[in-house]
Amino acid sequence: MKFQTISRRYSQAMQGLYWICIAIPAAALVIMTILVSASVFSRYALSYGASFFEPITVILAIQLTFFGAAACYRSNDHIRLSLFVGLLPENSQKKVIYFGTILMAIFSCIMVFNGISLAKTTFGQGYFEFPIIPAGAIYAGIPISGAIIFLFVIEKLFFQLLTPVEFATVGQETDGLEDSTK
């Protein structure tokens, strides 16, 4: 297989994974909104405070945070210091970009290994409101999202190397003038 074919297939697979990483936080946010609204309604309109709303919301917030972070990393909507990188000479810009990407690879590996450790440690524990759901199953989102981030790092390092100019403008909306000239 040619490198271009492998690159295209890998990027397509990562695009599918990216959409999954968007769907999970989106669904979690919708469910959290419904649950918080239902909790407020039951507490003030029915004078009944259901205890299961809060733990479900916390569980969903964990998934929203980590899978949302993976999606933001791939789309370059994460926090970055592109202003400072843009002030550096072009040679230094590339080095800083690659160094940051390597740091993300290290960070994602830490998420995987420490997340697995956390999930194993807490697997025998449960939530009071949901004793059938082990806490470790909930924290499994941490190593899974870390592995996804690592796959996205591989994509950036080997298949989508950004130039310093692309790095500085990623995530910014264009005014559409470039599209009209093509």
C-alpha positions as CSV (number, residue, x, y, z in Angstrom):
1,M,0.0,0.0,0.0
2,K,1.1,3.5,-0.7
3,F,1.7,6.0,2.1
4,Q,-1.1,8.3,0.7
5,T,-3.6,5.4,0.8
6,I,-2.6,4.6,4.4
7,S,-2.7,8.2,5.3
8,R,-6.2,8.7,3.8
9,R,-7.6,5.6,5.5
10,Y,-6.1,6.5,8.8
11,S,-7.5,10.0,8.6
12,Q,-10.9,8.6,7.6
13,A,-10.8,6.3,10.7
14,M,-9.8,9.2,12.9
15,Q,-12.6,11.3,11.4
16,G,-15.1,8.6,12.5
17,L,-13.5,8.4,15.9
18,Y,-13.7,12.2,16.1
19,W,-17.4,12.2,15.4
20,I,-17.9,9.6,18.2
21,C,-15.9,11.9,20.5
22,I,-18.3,14.7,19.6
23,A,-21.5,12.6,19.9
24,I,-20.6,11.4,23.5
25,P,-20.3,14.9,25.0
26,A,-23.3,16.2,23.0
27,A,-25.5,13.4,24.3
28,A,-24.1,13.8,27.8
29,L,-24.8,17.6,27.7
30,V,-28.4,17.0,26.5
31,I,-29.1,14.4,29.2
32,M,-27.4,16.5,31.9
33,T,-29.6,19.5,30.9
34,I,-32.8,17.3,31.1
35,L,-31.7,15.8,34.5
36,V,-30.8,19.1,36.1
37,S,-34.1,20.6,34.9
38,A,-36.0,17.5,36.2
39,S,-34.2,17.8,39.5
40,V,-35.1,21.4,40.0
41,F,-38.7,20.7,39.0
42,S,-39.0,17.8,41.4
43,R,-37.4,19.6,44.2
44,Y,-39.4,22.9,44.0
45,A,-42.6,21.9,42.3
46,L,-43.1,18.4,43.8
47,S,-41.2,19.0,47.0
48,Y,-39.3,15.8,46.4
49,G,-35.5,15.8,46.0
50,A,-34.5,12.7,44.0
51,S,-31.0,11.6,45.0
52,F,-30.1,9.9,41.7
53,F,-30.0,13.0,39.6
54,E,-26.7,14.3,40.9
55,P,-24.6,11.1,40.5
56,I,-25.8,10.6,37.0
57,T,-24.9,14.2,36.2
58,V,-21.4,13.7,37.6
59,I,-20.9,10.5,35.6
60,L,-22.0,12.3,32.4
61,A,-19.7,15.3,33.2
62,I,-16.7,12.9,33.4
63,Q,-17.5,11.5,30.0
64,L,-18.2,15.0,28.6
65,T,-14.9,16.3,29.8
66,F,-12.6,13.7,28.6
67,F,-14.2,12.8,25.3
68,G,-14.7,16.5,24.6
69,A,-11.0,17.1,25.2
70,A,-10.1,14.4,22.7
71,A,-12.4,16.0,20.1
72,C,-11.0,19.5,20.8
73,Y,-7.5,18.2,20.5
74,R,-8.1,16.8,17.0
75,S,-9.9,19.9,15.8
76,N,-7.3,22.2,17.3
77,D,-9.9,24.0,19.4
78,H,-7.9,23.3,22.6
79,I,-6.0,25.9,24.5
80,R,-2.8,26.8,22.8
81,L,-0.4,29.6,22.7
82,S,-0.4,30.3,19.0
83,L,0.2,34.0,19.6
84,F,3.5,33.3,21.3
85,V,4.4,30.6,18.7
86,G,3.7,33.1,15.9
87,L,6.2,35.6,17.4
88,L,9.0,33.1,17.1
89,P,11.2,32.7,14.0
90,E,9.8,30.1,11.6
91,N,12.5,27.5,12.4
92,S,11.7,27.8,16.1
93,Q,7.9,27.6,15.4
94,K,8.2,24.2,13.9
95,K,10.2,22.9,16.9
96,V,7.7,24.3,19.4
97,I,4.8,22.8,17.5
98,Y,6.5,19.3,17.4
99,F,7.6,19.6,21.0
100,G,4.0,20.4,22.0
101,T,2.7,17.4,20.0
102,I,5.2,15.1,21.7
103,L,4.1,16.4,25.1
104,M,0.5,15.6,24.1
105,A,1.7,12.0,23.3
106,I,3.3,11.7,26.7
107,F,0.3,13.2,28.4
108,S,-2.1,10.8,26.6
109,C,0.1,7.9,27.7
110,I,-0.1,9.1,31.3
111,M,-3.9,9.3,30.9
112,V,-4.0,5.7,29.7
113,F,-1.8,4.1,32.3
114,N,-3.0,6.1,35.3
115,G,-6.6,5.9,34.1
116,I,-6.3,2.1,33.9
117,S,-4.9,2.2,37.4
118,L,-7.7,4.4,38.7
119,A,-10.4,2.2,37.0
120,K,-8.9,-0.9,38.5
121,T,-8.6,0.6,41.9
122,T,-12.2,1.8,42.0
123,F,-13.8,-1.1,40.1
124,G,-14.9,-2.7,43.4
125,Q,-16.5,0.5,44.6
126,G,-19.9,1.8,43.6
127,Y,-22.1,4.8,44.0
128,F,-24.5,4.7,46.9
129,E,-27.4,5.5,44.5
130,F,-26.3,3.0,41.9
131,P,-24.6,0.0,43.6
132,I,-24.8,-2.1,40.4
133,I,-22.5,0.4,38.5
134,P,-18.9,0.1,39.6
135,A,-17.0,3.4,39.8
136,G,-14.2,1.9,37.8
137,A,-16.5,1.5,34.8
138,I,-17.3,5.2,35.0
139,Y,-13.6,6.1,35.2
140,A,-12.8,3.9,32.2
141,G,-13.5,7.0,30.0
142,I,-10.2,8.4,31.1
143,P,-7.9,5.8,29.6
144,I,-10.2,5.4,26.6
145,S,-10.1,9.1,25.8
146,G,-6.3,9.1,26.5
147,A,-5.9,6.3,23.9
148,I,-8.0,8.3,21.4
149,I,-5.9,11.4,22.0
150,F,-2.8,9.3,21.3
151,L,-4.3,8.1,18.0
152,F,-5.0,11.8,17.1
153,V,-1.4,12.6,18.0
154,I,-0.1,9.9,15.6
155,E,-2.3,11.5,13.0
156,K,-0.9,14.9,13.6
157,L,2.7,13.7,13.7
158,F,2.8,11.4,10.7
159,F,-0.1,12.3,8.5
160,Q,-1.0,16.0,9.0
161,L,2.1,17.9,9.9
162,L,1.1,21.5,10.3
163,T,3.2,24.4,9.1
164,P,3.6,27.3,11.6
165,V,1.2,29.4,9.5
166,E,-1.4,26.6,9.6
167,F,-0.9,26.2,13.3
168,A,-1.5,29.9,14.0
169,T,-4.7,29.9,12.0
170,V,-6.2,26.6,12.9
171,G,-9.6,26.9,14.5
172,Q,-10.1,30.4,13.2
173,E,-13.0,31.1,10.8
174,T,-12.1,32.4,7.4
175,D,-14.1,35.1,5.7
176,G,-14.8,32.9,2.7
177,L,-12.7,34.9,0.3
178,E,-10.2,32.1,-0.3
179,D,-13.1,29.7,-1.2
180,S,-14.5,32.0,-3.8
181,T,-11.2,32.1,-5.7
182,K,-11.0,28.4,-6.2
